[in-house]
Amino acid sequence: RRQPHATHLYSSAASEDYKRQLLPDTNRASTKLFATRLHALMVDIKAKNTPVTVSIGITISSGSEDLDDLTKQADGALYKAKSNGRNRTEFY
């Protein structure tokens, strides 16, 4: 199996839809900034007069995990974000 690069970020985000994103050569600080900006962009979005929220779970590869491992880690962080109040970001 192909291993993700050591500085790749893998994240899971959910609202009504479930999305995954791989961001190559991304560190924790850049990832946090990305998530903060995404949350800021979502503030004014409404669907049927209901605010749209986004919960984000993030893991950063050390280079030894395969994609299945990273998916499980990002999903775990996502569920933590949702259980801690939604509309937030959690790191694995």
Backbone as ProteinMPNN parsed JSONL, in Angstrom:
{"seq_chain_A": "RRQPHATHLYSSAASEDYKRQLLPDTNRASTKLFATRLHALMVDIKAKNTPVTVSIGITISSGSEDLDDLTKQADGALYKAKSNGRNRTEFY", "coords_chain_A": {"N_chain_A": [[0.823, -1.192, 0.0], [0.376, 2.275, -0.67], [2.007, 4.729, 1.178], [1.042, 7.688, 2.917], [2.706, 10.844, 2.628], [4.973, 12.162, 5.086], [4.278, 14.744, 5.928], [1.664, 15.111, 5.232], [-1.707, 16.008, 5.628], [-4.662, 14.613, 6.85], [-8.059, 14.834, 6.892], [-11.345, 14.682, 8.311], [-14.544, 15.905, 7.745], [-17.767, 16.928, 8.729], [-21.225, 17.508, 8.285], [-24.296, 17.59, 7.216], [-23.384, 16.28, 5.08], [-20.607, 14.137, 4.359], [-17.263, 14.518, 4.211], [-13.907, 14.032, 3.025], [-10.55, 15.133, 3.155], [-7.35, 15.439, 1.805], [-4.47, 17.071, 2.512], [-1.536, 17.876, 1.173], [1.84, 18.192, 2.422], [1.414, 19.754, 4.8], [1.465, 21.365, 7.901], [0.743, 21.302, 11.49], [0.088, 23.91, 12.417], [-0.609, 25.277, 10.038], [-2.745, 23.736, 9.309], [-4.544, 24.175, 11.405], [-5.055, 26.892, 10.952], [-6.286, 26.706, 8.418], [-8.649, 25.298, 9.126], [-9.795, 27.13, 10.927], [-10.29, 29.291, 9.217], [-12.132, 28.072, 7.507], [-14.28, 27.585, 9.275], [-14.91, 30.284, 9.808], [-15.777, 31.133, 7.287], [-18.125, 29.722, 7.103], [-19.905, 30.874, 8.843], [-21.901, 32.746, 7.973], [-23.538, 31.263, 6.364], [-26.592, 29.789, 5.553], [-29.117, 27.289, 5.55], [-32.28, 26.909, 4.527], [-32.976, 28.885, 6.399], [-31.586, 27.999, 8.606], [-28.615, 27.92, 10.456], [-25.598, 26.763, 8.972], [-23.342, 24.353, 10.016], [-20.029, 23.094, 10.68], [-18.184, 20.303, 11.519], [-14.949, 19.241, 12.248], [-12.509, 16.776, 11.97], [-9.148, 16.023, 12.499], [-6.111, 14.508, 11.51], [-2.577, 14.151, 11.443], [-0.176, 12.842, 9.379], [2.519, 10.768, 10.33], [4.018, 9.49, 8.619], [4.19, 6.79, 8.773], [1.725, 5.599, 8.793], [-0.965, 3.96, 7.065], [-3.519, 4.714, 4.611], [-5.942, 3.724, 5.61], [-5.483, 3.687, 8.39], [-5.132, 6.44, 8.857], [-7.655, 7.358, 8.141], [-9.265, 6.206, 10.149], [-8.204, 7.538, 12.385], [-8.753, 10.268, 11.782], [-11.537, 10.117, 11.615], [-12.125, 9.427, 14.271], [-11.323, 11.784, 15.575], [-13.157, 13.493, 14.395], [-15.644, 12.52, 15.382], [-15.218, 13.133, 18.033], [-15.186, 15.93, 17.875], [-17.845, 16.374, 17.138], [-19.189, 15.319, 19.363], [-18.339, 17.032, 21.32], [-19.74, 19.35, 21.026], [-20.134, 20.12, 18.408], [-19.618, 21.978, 15.309], [-16.877, 22.594, 15.412], [-13.301, 22.035, 15.616], [-11.245, 19.217, 15.984], [-8.195, 17.637, 16.827], [-6.514, 14.53, 16.214]], "CA_chain_A": [[0.0, 0.0, 0.0], [1.091, 3.536, -0.716], [1.961, 5.462, 2.435], [1.01, 9.138, 2.776], [3.92, 11.569, 2.973], [5.01, 12.494, 6.512], [3.659, 16.029, 6.245], [0.311, 15.188, 4.697], [-2.796, 16.101, 6.582], [-5.875, 13.933, 6.432], [-9.115, 15.302, 7.778], [-12.734, 14.356, 8.04], [-15.452, 16.977, 8.131], [-19.145, 16.458, 8.556], [-22.439, 18.228, 8.637], [-25.187, 16.597, 6.63], [-22.522, 15.539, 4.154], [-19.387, 13.637, 4.975], [-16.188, 14.752, 3.254], [-12.528, 13.819, 3.464], [-9.625, 15.981, 2.413], [-5.929, 15.204, 2.019], [-3.715, 18.28, 2.217], [-0.12, 17.514, 1.2], [2.854, 19.105, 2.974], [0.718, 20.67, 5.703], [1.797, 21.151, 9.309], [-0.367, 21.512, 12.414], [-0.284, 25.327, 12.453], [-1.314, 25.585, 8.786], [-4.004, 23.008, 9.357], [-5.42, 24.899, 12.324], [-5.45, 28.097, 10.242], [-7.244, 26.27, 7.395], [-9.916, 24.983, 9.791], [-10.324, 28.387, 11.459], [-10.84, 30.04, 8.08], [-13.327, 27.369, 7.045], [-15.352, 27.906, 10.222], [-15.284, 31.691, 9.603], [-16.539, 31.21, 6.042], [-19.418, 29.064, 7.281], [-20.732, 31.63, 9.792], [-23.047, 33.421, 7.359], [-24.262, 30.359, 5.474], [-27.81, 29.202, 6.129], [-29.922, 26.416, 4.699], [-33.663, 27.018, 5.016], [-32.906, 29.752, 7.585], [-30.873, 27.325, 9.691], [-27.17, 28.04, 10.263], [-24.849, 25.578, 8.572], [-22.164, 24.172, 10.851], [-19.093, 22.085, 10.206], [-17.314, 19.672, 12.509], [-13.755, 18.783, 11.544], [-11.566, 15.903, 12.67], [-7.878, 16.09, 11.784], [-4.916, 13.777, 11.91], [-1.422, 14.473, 10.612], [0.603, 11.627, 9.186], [3.934, 10.714, 10.703], [4.662, 8.806, 7.512], [4.158, 5.334, 8.959], [0.349, 5.113, 8.711], [-1.565, 3.839, 5.738], [-4.721, 5.524, 4.486], [-6.967, 3.196, 6.512], [-5.168, 4.183, 9.736], [-5.412, 7.87, 8.898], [-9.11, 7.512, 8.105], [-9.764, 5.897, 11.497], [-7.788, 8.608, 13.29], [-9.523, 11.472, 11.452], [-12.921, 9.854, 12.006], [-12.179, 9.524, 15.734], [-11.279, 13.205, 15.919], [-14.436, 14.067, 13.952], [-16.684, 12.158, 16.347], [-14.922, 13.907, 19.234], [-15.665, 17.293, 17.601], [-19.312, 16.374, 17.169], [-19.673, 15.065, 20.723], [-17.956, 18.164, 22.165], [-20.555, 20.51, 20.761], [-20.255, 20.378, 16.973], [-19.111, 23.242, 14.764], [-15.551, 22.779, 15.986], [-12.232, 21.219, 15.064], [-10.473, 18.425, 16.941], [-7.055, 16.897, 16.304], [-6.287, 13.194, 16.758]], "C_chain_A": [[0.861, 1.246, 0.0], [0.908, 4.27, 0.611], [1.851, 6.958, 2.154], [2.344, 9.73, 3.205], [3.838, 12.029, 4.43], [4.332, 13.81, 6.853], [2.282, 16.185, 5.624], [-0.694, 15.245, 5.842], [-3.987, 15.347, 6.012], [-6.954, 14.343, 7.406], [-10.465, 14.766, 7.35], [-13.57, 15.52, 8.533], [-16.871, 16.504, 7.873], [-20.138, 17.535, 8.935], [-23.521, 17.263, 8.198], [-24.416, 15.726, 5.654], [-21.246, 15.154, 4.881], [-18.279, 13.73, 3.944], [-14.845, 14.418, 3.882], [-11.624, 14.641, 2.575], [-8.195, 15.615, 2.792], [-5.195, 16.465, 1.589], [-2.228, 17.963, 2.302], [0.759, 18.619, 1.789], [2.242, 20.18, 3.867], [1.089, 20.35, 7.143], [0.598, 21.496, 10.191], [-0.839, 22.972, 12.419], [-1.065, 25.722, 11.194], [-2.68, 24.924, 8.76], [-5.008, 23.719, 10.261], [-5.923, 26.184, 11.667], [-6.494, 27.786, 9.171], [-8.621, 26.029, 8.025], [-10.577, 26.242, 10.345], [-10.96, 29.218, 10.351], [-12.112, 29.389, 7.549], [-14.503, 27.65, 7.971], [-15.837, 29.34, 10.025], [-16.117, 31.859, 8.333], [-17.955, 30.66, 6.207], [-20.398, 29.882, 8.119], [-22.001, 32.207, 9.166], [-23.879, 32.528, 6.446], [-25.452, 29.747, 6.213], [-28.469, 28.32, 5.079], [-31.326, 26.407, 5.289], [-33.717, 27.777, 6.347], [-32.267, 29.104, 8.806], [-29.376, 27.459, 9.452], [-26.539, 26.697, 9.892], [-23.608, 25.509, 9.452], [-21.267, 23.102, 10.237], [-18.261, 21.602, 11.392], [-16.162, 19.036, 11.747], [-12.899, 17.937, 12.47], [-10.293, 15.809, 11.86], [-6.851, 15.147, 12.389], [-3.799, 14.176, 10.958], [-0.527, 13.244, 10.574], [2.038, 11.782, 9.666], [4.737, 10.034, 9.597], [4.594, 7.297, 7.614], [2.754, 4.746, 8.813], [-0.061, 4.906, 7.261], [-2.874, 4.625, 5.751], [-5.844, 5.032, 5.399], [-6.743, 3.695, 7.94], [-5.519, 5.662, 9.866], [-6.911, 8.147, 8.892], [-9.701, 7.261, 9.484], [-9.416, 7.003, 12.483], [-8.606, 9.879, 13.046], [-10.993, 11.303, 11.845], [-13.089, 9.952, 13.522], [-12.175, 10.973, 16.203], [-12.581, 13.904, 15.518], [-15.54, 13.754, 14.954], [-16.478, 12.894, 17.66], [-15.425, 15.346, 19.058], [-17.186, 17.362, 17.695], [-19.831, 16.181, 18.591], [-19.319, 16.2, 21.682], [-18.684, 19.45, 21.797], [-20.715, 20.868, 19.301], [-19.685, 21.723, 16.601], [-17.748, 23.588, 15.353], [-14.552, 21.854, 15.302], [-11.52, 20.496, 16.192], [-9.355, 17.721, 16.194], [-6.986, 15.528, 16.971], [-5.037, 13.234, 17.596]], "O_chain_A": [[1.939, 1.273, 0.594], [-0.212, 4.413, 1.102], [2.506, 7.454, 1.237], [3.032, 9.166, 4.056], [2.744, 12.258, 4.945], [3.852, 13.974, 7.975], [1.787, 17.306, 5.508], [-0.527, 14.603, 6.879], [-4.278, 15.443, 4.82], [-6.782, 14.212, 8.618], [-10.69, 14.442, 6.184], [-13.33, 16.055, 9.616], [-17.136, 15.774, 6.919], [-19.884, 18.364, 9.81], [-23.641, 16.188, 8.786], [-24.766, 14.566, 5.434], [-20.863, 15.764, 5.879], [-18.353, 13.08, 2.901], [-14.666, 14.506, 5.096], [-11.896, 14.825, 1.388], [-7.873, 15.497, 3.975], [-5.288, 16.879, 0.434], [-1.704, 17.796, 3.404], [0.462, 19.808, 1.67], [2.521, 21.368, 3.705], [1.032, 19.192, 7.559], [-0.44, 21.931, 9.692], [-2.042, 23.232, 12.425], [-2.072, 26.424, 11.283], [-3.648, 25.488, 8.25], [-6.183, 23.847, 9.915], [-7.095, 26.53, 11.811], [-7.475, 28.516, 9.029], [-9.634, 26.504, 7.513], [-11.794, 26.4, 10.241], [-12.041, 29.78, 10.528], [-13.061, 30.082, 7.182], [-15.607, 27.924, 7.501], [-17.04, 29.595, 10.067], [-17.063, 32.646, 8.313], [-18.876, 31.096, 5.516], [-21.598, 29.609, 8.106], [-23.068, 32.155, 9.778], [-24.829, 32.998, 5.821], [-25.33, 29.26, 7.337], [-28.383, 28.581, 3.879], [-31.533, 25.953, 6.414], [-34.403, 27.373, 7.286], [-32.397, 29.613, 9.919], [-28.901, 27.146, 8.36], [-26.9, 25.649, 10.427], [-22.903, 26.506, 9.611], [-21.694, 22.316, 9.392], [-17.713, 22.396, 12.157], [-16.367, 18.375, 10.73], [-12.604, 18.325, 13.6], [-10.341, 15.544, 10.659], [-6.74, 15.01, 13.607], [-4.051, 14.502, 9.798], [-0.17, 12.683, 11.611], [2.681, 12.805, 9.43], [5.967, 10.005, 9.63], [4.905, 6.594, 6.652], [2.604, 3.528, 8.719], [0.427, 5.581, 6.355], [-3.282, 5.14, 6.792], [-6.619, 5.841, 5.909], [-7.692, 4.081, 8.622], [-6.122, 6.086, 10.852], [-7.379, 9.067, 9.563], [-10.551, 8.026, 9.941], [-10.237, 7.367, 13.325], [-9.094, 10.496, 13.993], [-11.616, 12.238, 12.348], [-14.082, 10.498, 14.003], [-12.922, 11.347, 17.107], [-13.05, 14.8, 16.22], [-16.296, 14.648, 15.333], [-17.447, 13.244, 18.334], [-16.018, 15.916, 19.974], [-17.74, 18.301, 18.267], [-20.811, 16.815, 18.982], [-19.93, 16.323, 22.743], [-18.277, 20.532, 22.22], [-21.387, 21.851, 18.989], [-19.312, 22.515, 17.467], [-17.498, 24.728, 15.743], [-14.929, 20.994, 14.506], [-11.225, 21.086, 17.231], [-9.541, 17.263, 15.066], [-7.348, 15.376, 18.137], [-4.641, 12.215, 18.163]]}, "name": "protein", "num_of_chains": 1, "seq": "RRQPHATHLYSSAASEDYKRQLLPDTNRASTKLFATRLHALMVDIKAKNTPVTVSIGITISSGSEDLDDLTKQADGALYKAKSNGRNRTEFY"}
